[in-house]
Structures are given as structure tokens and as C-alpha cells.
Amino acid sequence: MKPRALTLILLASAALPAFAQQASEGGGSSADDISRKLADPGAALISVPFQYNYQGSAGPGSNYDNQTLKVQPVIPFVGDKGKFILRPILPFVSNEFPQDKSGLGDVFVQGYYIPSHPGQARSTEFGFGPALMLDTASHDSLGTGKYSIGPAFIAVHKTKKWTIGALANHLWSFAGDDDRDDVSVTNVQPFITRSLANGWSAGFTSETSYNWEAGSGNEWTVPIGGTISKVTHFGHMPVSIGVGGFYNVDRPEYASRWTARLMITLVFPE
């Protein structure tokens, strides 16, 4: 394993004790219940996912590998008439292509308001809200150089064993470096997750994007793959640990061909 890959994984692992110290001594939620809630991006569950992605075979000749560690806290706000789920993403990037650079990427923030009625549990939920990309990259090659904004949407259907739905957003740039390309990107993430026994779950998803500003043949990025994860406990702290793999069935010319994923999610049940 390359040194920078090990460094990114260690960053995620080193954060575990710090968060664990904040865990409640209580927390009676079962592993199966937590697993089902983690499969639902609209669930009112505080969590802090660390998602490490190793993106292989990028660049000319597919000779380069890139890496990203995403810190993705989920912060719910629950009221009498609904809930608002805030989902910021902080990416720490280590690239070989297009330039050999490491640092912070563009921070992405999206939120969803999901209406509800007091005392009524719904198996199907819809929500909407804003999406915002901030020009926070520590190097030009690690970000877009633009501030972008647009709408975000969520749709989820839940049964006892299955969670099916999609997240979607579109971003348009409105400010930033005039010398950089404008941003107009549509992102759609359909997903289906099967809850298994003893805190296990398996999912299938695609994180598809369409770049309206890209040249012909470079608009689509279509990774397809799956994940498997399990909820366990470190002391009183529920933690989900999972792995996944994706292959880009369509991609821009120099984008990575495949992605290997490691996920560690800290959970703070009520």
C-alpha cells in the first residue's frame, strides 16, 4: 500500500477514540435498528461517516491512482412538521493525476427538508433543499475554483428489510475564478439496501454524474457497484464498518476506471 493511502486510513482510524469519548453511556438501539437507519439517508440519526476511496487506473495510460478521504457528518434537526437533514462533506484528497498534490478539496454541503405529520410514521418520504459547493481546495487541481449552488432532492421507500431510494442535486457555478471552467453538473445516486441479521447490510448503488460543460464523450461518469457493512460496538459506541467496490461503466477520458472503498461510521443514537 502506498504511504499516502496508509496516511488517509490512519486519519480516519485516529479519529475514532476522540469521538468515542463523546459517546453516551446509554444507547439501547439494536445493531439491526441502527443498520436500517444508516441505510436511510433521511433518517434522523446523528452519525459521522469516514469514507476512504482508492480510485485506480486514472490518467493517460491508466497509470495513476488517486485517493480521497471524505468526512461526512449527518446532522438532523427534528420539528413538529418535519425534519431537516444537514449533510456536509469534507474531502481530503491525495492525487497523482492531474497533478501530484494532496490537501483539502472543495467542501460540499447539502440539506433536505422532509415534511411529516406528528405521530405518523411513513414508509415513503420525499424531501428537498439546497446544495452548495464551496471553493475551499488547497490547490487548483483539487477543486473547481468555483462557488456553486443548486437544488437537492431525496426520495426513500422503507420496508422492514429493504431501503430503496435516490439522492439528486444539480450545481451551477455563480462565483469564483473567472479563468476556470463554469460548473453545471447533475448528480444522481440511486440505491437499494438489504438489511440482514446481526447488524449486517448489503447495498447496490451508482453515483452517476453528468457534466453539462464537458466536451463530447466526457459528460458521463457512471460508477456501478456494491457495499457490505456491519454495525458493531467499540465499548458503548455503535460503529458501522464496511467495504465496497465500483467500476465506471462510462467515464471521462482520464477518470479512474475503478474505486475500492472503506467506510467507518460513528453513530450517536438517542
SULNOR-V619800 format. One record per residue. N is the residue number from 1. SS is DSSP state (hx for helix, st for strand, lp for the rest). PSI is psi in whole degrees, 0 to 359 (NA if undefined). OMEGA is omega in radians with two decimals (none if undefined). Layout:
n=N ss=SS psi=PSI omega=OMEGA
n=N ss=SS psi=PSI omega=OMEGA
This chain:
n=1 ss=lp psi=138 omega=-3.11
n=2 ss=lp psi=149 omega=-3.08
n=3 ss=hx psi=321 omega=-3.10
n=4 ss=hx psi=328 omega=3.07
n=5 ss=hx psi=316 omega=3.12
n=6 ss=hx psi=321 omega=3.14
n=7 ss=hx psi=316 omega=-3.13
n=8 ss=hx psi=320 omega=3.11
n=9 ss=hx psi=319 omega=3.14
n=10 ss=hx psi=327 omega=3.07
n=11 ss=hx psi=315 omega=3.11
n=12 ss=hx psi=316 omega=-3.11
n=13 ss=hx psi=322 omega=-3.11
n=14 ss=hx psi=336 omega=-3.13
n=15 ss=hx psi=341 omega=-3.06
n=16 ss=hx psi=310 omega=-3.11
n=17 ss=hx psi=322 omega=-3.11
n=18 ss=hx psi=316 omega=3.11
n=19 ss=hx psi=325 omega=-3.09
n=20 ss=hx psi=329 omega=3.13
n=21 ss=lp psi=339 omega=-3.11
n=22 ss=lp psi=357 omega=-3.06
n=23 ss=lp psi=146 omega=3.09
n=24 ss=lp psi=147 omega=3.08
n=25 ss=lp psi=345 omega=3.11
n=26 ss=lp psi=221 omega=3.11
n=27 ss=lp psi=86 omega=-3.07
n=28 ss=lp psi=7 omega=-3.10
n=29 ss=lp psi=137 omega=3.12
n=30 ss=lp psi=162 omega=3.12
n=31 ss=hx psi=321 omega=-3.14
n=32 ss=hx psi=319 omega=3.14
n=33 ss=hx psi=317 omega=3.12
n=34 ss=hx psi=319 omega=3.13
n=35 ss=hx psi=317 omega=3.12
n=36 ss=hx psi=320 omega=3.14
n=37 ss=hx psi=323 omega=3.10
n=38 ss=hx psi=332 omega=3.10
n=39 ss=lp psi=345 omega=-3.09
n=40 ss=lp psi=107 omega=-3.12
n=41 ss=lp psi=351 omega=3.09
n=42 ss=lp psi=7 omega=-3.12
n=43 ss=lp psi=144 omega=3.12
n=44 ss=lp psi=68 omega=-3.09
n=45 ss=lp psi=122 omega=3.09
n=46 ss=st psi=127 omega=3.11
n=47 ss=st psi=161 omega=3.09
n=48 ss=st psi=92 omega=3.08
n=49 ss=st psi=140 omega=2.94
n=50 ss=st psi=117 omega=-3.06
n=51 ss=st psi=114 omega=3.12
n=52 ss=st psi=126 omega=-3.13
n=53 ss=st psi=125 omega=3.02
n=54 ss=st psi=112 omega=-3.01
n=55 ss=st psi=107 omega=-2.99
n=56 ss=st psi=157 omega=3.01
n=57 ss=st psi=55 omega=3.08
n=58 ss=st psi=166 omega=3.02
n=59 ss=lp psi=182 omega=3.12
n=60 ss=hx psi=130 omega=-3.13
n=61 ss=hx psi=6 omega=-3.10
n=62 ss=hx psi=40 omega=-3.03
n=63 ss=lp psi=9 omega=-3.05
n=64 ss=st psi=151 omega=3.11
n=65 ss=st psi=136 omega=3.10
n=66 ss=st psi=159 omega=-3.10
n=67 ss=st psi=146 omega=3.09
n=68 ss=st psi=132 omega=2.97
n=69 ss=st psi=115 omega=3.14
n=70 ss=st psi=125 omega=3.01
n=71 ss=st psi=119 omega=-2.90
n=72 ss=st psi=68 omega=-3.14
n=73 ss=st psi=143 omega=3.08
n=74 ss=st psi=119 omega=-3.01
n=75 ss=st psi=106 omega=-3.14
n=76 ss=st psi=145 omega=3.01
n=77 ss=st psi=117 omega=-3.02
n=78 ss=st psi=130 omega=3.10
n=79 ss=st psi=184 omega=-3.10
n=80 ss=lp psi=332 omega=-3.05
n=81 ss=lp psi=10 omega=3.12
n=82 ss=st psi=190 omega=-3.14
n=83 ss=st psi=151 omega=3.07
n=84 ss=st psi=124 omega=-3.11
n=85 ss=st psi=114 omega=3.12
n=86 ss=st psi=128 omega=-3.04
n=87 ss=st psi=80 omega=3.03
n=88 ss=st psi=153 omega=3.10
n=89 ss=st psi=121 omega=3.10
n=90 ss=st psi=110 omega=-3.10
n=91 ss=st psi=129 omega=3.00
n=92 ss=st psi=118 omega=-2.89
n=93 ss=st psi=141 omega=3.01
n=94 ss=st psi=104 omega=-3.02
n=95 ss=st psi=146 omega=2.87
n=96 ss=lp psi=331 omega=-3.14
n=97 ss=lp psi=139 omega=0.17
n=98 ss=lp psi=345 omega=3.03
n=99 ss=lp psi=153 omega=-3.14
n=100 ss=lp psi=84 omega=-3.05
n=101 ss=st psi=152 omega=3.08
n=102 ss=st psi=149 omega=3.09
n=103 ss=st psi=197 omega=-3.14
n=104 ss=st psi=136 omega=3.03
n=105 ss=lp psi=194 omega=3.11
n=106 ss=lp psi=128 omega=3.10
n=107 ss=lp psi=134 omega=-3.14
n=108 ss=st psi=133 omega=-3.14
n=109 ss=st psi=129 omega=3.01
n=110 ss=st psi=154 omega=3.14
n=111 ss=st psi=151 omega=-3.10
n=112 ss=st psi=128 omega=2.94
n=113 ss=st psi=123 omega=-3.12
n=114 ss=st psi=107 omega=-3.12
n=115 ss=st psi=150 omega=3.07
n=116 ss=lp psi=169 omega=3.09
n=117 ss=lp psi=138 omega=-3.10
n=118 ss=lp psi=130 omega=3.07
n=119 ss=lp psi=5 omega=-3.12
n=120 ss=lp psi=115 omega=3.08
n=121 ss=lp psi=131 omega=-3.08
n=122 ss=lp psi=138 omega=3.06
n=123 ss=lp psi=338 omega=3.11
n=124 ss=st psi=131 omega=-3.11
n=125 ss=st psi=146 omega=3.05
n=126 ss=st psi=145 omega=3.12
n=127 ss=st psi=167 omega=-3.12
n=128 ss=st psi=162 omega=3.13
n=129 ss=st psi=196 omega=-3.10
n=130 ss=st psi=156 omega=2.96
n=131 ss=st psi=141 omega=-3.05
n=132 ss=st psi=131 omega=3.04
n=133 ss=st psi=127 omega=-3.09
n=134 ss=lp psi=142 omega=3.12
n=135 ss=lp psi=80 omega=-3.09
n=136 ss=lp psi=2 omega=-3.05
n=137 ss=lp psi=139 omega=-3.11
n=138 ss=lp psi=351 omega=3.05
n=139 ss=lp psi=148 omega=-3.08
n=140 ss=hx psi=323 omega=-3.07
n=141 ss=hx psi=350 omega=-3.10
n=142 ss=hx psi=1 omega=-3.11
n=143 ss=lp psi=185 omega=-3.07
n=144 ss=lp psi=342 omega=-3.06
n=145 ss=lp psi=14 omega=-3.06
n=146 ss=st psi=155 omega=2.89
n=147 ss=st psi=130 omega=-3.05
n=148 ss=st psi=151 omega=-3.11
n=149 ss=st psi=157 omega=3.11
n=150 ss=st psi=185 omega=-3.13
n=151 ss=st psi=155 omega=3.07
n=152 ss=st psi=148 omega=-3.09
n=153 ss=st psi=153 omega=3.08
n=154 ss=st psi=141 omega=3.03
n=155 ss=st psi=129 omega=-3.08
n=156 ss=st psi=135 omega=2.99
n=157 ss=st psi=130 omega=-3.02
n=158 ss=st psi=136 omega=2.91
n=159 ss=lp psi=186 omega=-3.12
n=160 ss=lp psi=326 omega=-3.05
n=161 ss=lp psi=339 omega=-3.02
n=162 ss=st psi=144 omega=2.97
n=163 ss=st psi=121 omega=-3.06
n=164 ss=st psi=138 omega=3.13
n=165 ss=st psi=197 omega=-3.14
n=166 ss=st psi=148 omega=2.94
n=167 ss=st psi=146 omega=3.12
n=168 ss=st psi=149 omega=3.03
n=169 ss=st psi=162 omega=3.01
n=170 ss=st psi=138 omega=-3.11
n=171 ss=st psi=132 omega=2.97
n=172 ss=st psi=136 omega=3.07
n=173 ss=st psi=144 omega=3.13
n=174 ss=st psi=352 omega=3.13
n=175 ss=st psi=168 omega=3.11
n=176 ss=st psi=199 omega=-3.09
n=177 ss=lp psi=119 omega=-3.12
n=178 ss=lp psi=339 omega=-3.13
n=179 ss=lp psi=352 omega=3.13
n=180 ss=lp psi=156 omega=3.13
n=181 ss=lp psi=145 omega=3.03
n=182 ss=lp psi=157 omega=3.12
n=183 ss=lp psi=128 omega=2.96
n=184 ss=st psi=96 omega=-2.98
n=185 ss=st psi=132 omega=3.02
n=186 ss=st psi=129 omega=-3.14
n=187 ss=st psi=131 omega=3.11
n=188 ss=st psi=130 omega=-3.12
n=189 ss=st psi=87 omega=3.00
n=190 ss=st psi=150 omega=-3.13
n=191 ss=st psi=153 omega=3.01
n=192 ss=st psi=128 omega=-3.07
n=193 ss=st psi=135 omega=3.08
n=194 ss=st psi=120 omega=3.08
n=195 ss=st psi=127 omega=-3.13
n=196 ss=lp psi=182 omega=-3.11
n=197 ss=hx psi=159 omega=3.01
n=198 ss=hx psi=35 omega=3.06
n=199 ss=hx psi=4 omega=3.13
n=200 ss=st psi=150 omega=3.00
n=201 ss=st psi=153 omega=3.10
n=202 ss=st psi=140 omega=-3.08
n=203 ss=st psi=160 omega=3.08
n=204 ss=st psi=133 omega=-3.06
n=205 ss=st psi=167 omega=2.98
n=206 ss=st psi=136 omega=3.11
n=207 ss=lp psi=72 omega=-2.98
n=208 ss=st psi=140 omega=3.07
n=209 ss=st psi=150 omega=3.07
n=210 ss=st psi=118 omega=-3.11
n=211 ss=st psi=106 omega=-3.08
n=212 ss=lp psi=346 omega=-3.13
n=213 ss=lp psi=353 omega=-3.07
n=214 ss=lp psi=159 omega=3.09
n=215 ss=lp psi=167 omega=-3.11
n=216 ss=lp psi=131 omega=3.14
n=217 ss=lp psi=352 omega=-3.11
n=218 ss=lp psi=14 omega=-3.05
n=219 ss=lp psi=319 omega=-2.97
n=220 ss=st psi=139 omega=2.84
n=221 ss=st psi=116 omega=-3.02
n=222 ss=st psi=86 omega=3.03
n=223 ss=st psi=136 omega=3.08
n=224 ss=st psi=134 omega=-3.13
n=225 ss=st psi=191 omega=-3.08
n=226 ss=st psi=167 omega=3.13
n=227 ss=st psi=157 omega=3.00
n=228 ss=st psi=138 omega=-3.07
n=229 ss=st psi=164 omega=3.13
n=230 ss=st psi=138 omega=3.05
n=231 ss=st psi=127 omega=3.08
n=232 ss=st psi=191 omega=-3.13
n=233 ss=st psi=136 omega=2.91
n=234 ss=st psi=97 omega=-2.98
n=235 ss=lp psi=238 omega=3.11
n=236 ss=lp psi=0 omega=-3.07
n=237 ss=st psi=116 omega=3.00
n=238 ss=st psi=134 omega=3.14
n=239 ss=st psi=134 omega=3.03
n=240 ss=st psi=131 omega=3.12
n=241 ss=st psi=130 omega=-3.09
n=242 ss=st psi=166 omega=3.07
n=243 ss=st psi=160 omega=3.13
n=244 ss=st psi=166 omega=3.09
n=245 ss=st psi=144 omega=-3.09
n=246 ss=st psi=148 omega=3.06
n=247 ss=st psi=133 omega=-3.13
n=248 ss=st psi=105 omega=3.12
n=249 ss=st psi=340 omega=2.99
n=250 ss=st psi=143 omega=-3.04
n=251 ss=lp psi=158 omega=2.96
n=252 ss=lp psi=163 omega=-2.97
n=253 ss=lp psi=315 omega=-3.03
n=254 ss=lp psi=13 omega=3.09
n=255 ss=lp psi=162 omega=-3.13
n=256 ss=lp psi=151 omega=3.12
n=257 ss=lp psi=327 omega=-3.03
n=258 ss=st psi=162 omega=3.13
n=259 ss=st psi=132 omega=2.96
n=260 ss=st psi=137 omega=-2.99
n=261 ss=st psi=138 omega=2.99
n=262 ss=st psi=132 omega=-3.08
n=263 ss=st psi=131 omega=3.02
n=264 ss=st psi=120 omega=-3.07
n=265 ss=st psi=120 omega=3.04
n=266 ss=st psi=133 omega=-3.03
n=267 ss=st psi=136 omega=-3.14
n=268 ss=st psi=77 omega=3.14
n=269 ss=lp psi=160 omega=3.13
n=270 ss=lp psi=NA omega=none
